[in-house]
Amino acid sequence: MRNGKAQKLVAAGYRGKRLLRGVVCGLMTTAGGIGHRLPYLIPDVRTATAIAVVIVAIELLVISWIRKRFMDTPFLRAAFQVTVGGVLVFLVGIWIGNP
């Protein structure tokens, strides 16, 4: 399997500017967090949860596309990996949330 553009740069020792990487990661984390929390401003919890689920699904698709585009990961493999990661985060959240 051939390396993606980002992987080649990392292998060559280039990871980009630290400040820019930090800003981009921070902004994307904030955008993702706000994206699936905003629906809970809606008074009906079921409607808010349905909207949040759709937003999370879109986020996972975007992450899969980014992995395909910049890391040369086949889309279905990326989608599987991202979905498994999302499910694990969800399950850990349930586990931590239950006393």
N, C-alpha and C positions, 0 to 999 in steps of 0.2 A: 504494500500500500504506500502510495507516495505521500510525502509530507505536504501539509498545507502551507500557505504563505506565512501565516503567523508562526507555525512550528519551525519553518526554515529560519525566520528571523531570530527566534529564541535559541535555536541550535547554534546560530552564529554569534550568540551573546547579546543580541539587541532586544531589549524589551520595551523600548520607547521611553518617553520622559516620565519620571516617577510622579510628578505633580499631575500631569495630564491623565495618567492611568488612574490615579486616586480620585480625581474629579469625575472622570467618566464612570468609574465603579460606584462612587457615591451617588451620582445623579441617577444612574440606572436602578440602584437599590431603592432610592427614594421613590422614583416613579413606579416601580413595581409594588412597593409597599402601599403607596397611596392608591394605586389602581384597584387593588382588591380589598381595600378597607373603606373607600368612599361609599360604596353601595349601602353600608350599614348606617348611613345617615337617613335612609328610608325607614320609616317606622315599622313596616311589615318585615319581620325577620326572614320569612320564607322567600319573599321577592328579592330581598337584599342578598340572600345566600345564592339564589339562582343566578343573579347578575354577577356576583363575585366568582362563581364557578366558571361562567363564560369568560370573564376577564382572565382568570388564571389559565384557562385552556388556550386563550389567545397568546398569553405570555409564554407558555410552554412551546407553542408553535413558532413564535418569533425566536426563542432561544435555539430551537432545533434548526431553523433556517440559518441563523448566524453561524452555528457550528458547521452546517453544510457549506456555506459560502466561504467562510474564512479558515476553516480547519479541514476541509475536504473530507468530512465525515459523511457517509451516505445518510440521506434524510431519514429513512426509517430507523436506522441504527441510532441516530441522534435523538429522534423522537422517543424511542424506547428508553434510552439512557436518561433523558430528561424526565420522562414520565415516571420511571422507577424512582428517581431522585425526589420528585415531587410527592409521590406516594409515601416514601420513607419520612420525609419532613412532616407530612400530614399525620402519619401514625405516631411519630415522636411527639408531636404537638398534643395529640389525644392522650398519650401516655403521661406526659408531664402535667396535663390539665386535670387528670383524674387523681384525687387524693388517695 
